Amino acid sequence: MTDIIDIHPLTREAFAPFGEVLEAAGTPDKIINQGKCGRFHDLAGLDFVGEDARAGVSLFLSEKRTLPYMLEMVERHPLGSQAFLPMSLEPFLVVVCPDEDGKPGRPLAFVTKPGQGINLFRGTWHGVLTPLSEPGLFAVVDRVGDGNNLEEVWFETPYRVAMPD
């Protein structure tokens, strides 16, 4: 029997063990560009391991997923954090798992609100990029450099991720 994971709104507090919520919330830290732009400064702590490691900015174009979503695998990046910044004002699904002795624990699922992005801490178990609408275009800031920065775990029985009844 498939275990059901309920989706909850993404909040800073609920997501804190796994990463940072990136959003333009509250009052900007600074007003710039002739008073026409608010700067929300330094929202993500980038964390990269390795002598040749550096931040890279990539664009990901992912296919839209539908709910309920069958979660078959999770992955993590032991050598670097990973930030996902949607290039549209559409929500996306974020699935993370606590680490239990080097293996993923029971998944947690969140849905973003328009304008939210995330920065996953280095080593956080997470699902793949899961946009819930088109175009599924994201700017991604993550580690570029040598070394194996990907671990995957496939579940024996997939989880069904859905909005609560």
Secondary structure, 3 states (H helix, E strand, C coil): CCCEEEEEECCHHHHCCCEEEECCCCCCCEEECCCCEEECCCCCCCCECCCCCEEEEEEEECCCCCCCEEEEEEEECCCECEEEEECCCCCEEEEEECEECCEECCCEEEECCCCCEEEECCCCEECCCEECCCCCEEEEEEEECCCCCCEEEEEEEEEEEECCC
